[in-house]
Amino acid sequence: MKKELLEKIGKLHEAEKYQEIIDLIEGLPDKQLDADLIGELGRAYNNVENYQKGLEILKSIETEEGDNALWNWRVGYSYFFLKDYIKAEKYFLKAYELEPDDEYARDFACNFLIGTYTALSKLESRNGNSEKAIEYAFESRKYAYDEEGRVETDFFLASLYNRYMKYAEAEEILKSILAETQKDEERLFELVYCLFKQEKYEDCLLYTSDAADE
């Protein structure tokens, strides 16, 4: 019975029929509900963007599921979209640590850890705390597992360096990115900006010419 029910929920999830999952699970007798089904209910509420309700449901099974990577990921997801990034960090880190050999689960956790640290960095930047903003930007880099992620996190850090007048540091990162990837207007602009601020005008002209050729 439960196996068939979970298979049905899985098919509804693939079809993005999240409200049907909620209606199905909430229509079951209380005695039939267990941690697996409650976890699916919490996920479904997350997927209809009722993150507070999803979180409340997921937290109700913390005693049973607190050391489960999937549960930690789902709770982190709730907190992330509730913009409670400090708590999101806690649960995403635990999910990451609990699944060291599961590449798919690890990559999912990494993507959200990058997003979490980037959001925290932006918050600290808005609050005028440059050191903490840069610290979080460095944390995000630790979880970049492919070229796209490395370029994204490096560029974010370089942009912060420019904002805080650390132009030499920005230049080093941006030149490394442009040497390894296709040039684009935004990256070239950031590099030209930090070169200009360092009065490296000949280099500015060189990279400005590259931008014009794009």
Buried (B, 14 or more C-beta within 10 A) or exposed (E): EEEEBEEEBEEBBEEEBBEBBBEBBEEEEEEEBEBBBBBBBBBBBBBEEBBEBBBEBBBBBBEBBEEBBBBBBBBBBBBBBBEBBEBBBBBBBBBBEBBEEEEEBBBBBBBBBBBBBBBBBBBBBEEEBBEBBBBBBEBBBEBBBEEEBBBBBBBBBBBBBBEBEBBEBBBEBBBBBBEEBEBEEEBBBBBBBBBBBBEBEEBBEEBBEBBEEE
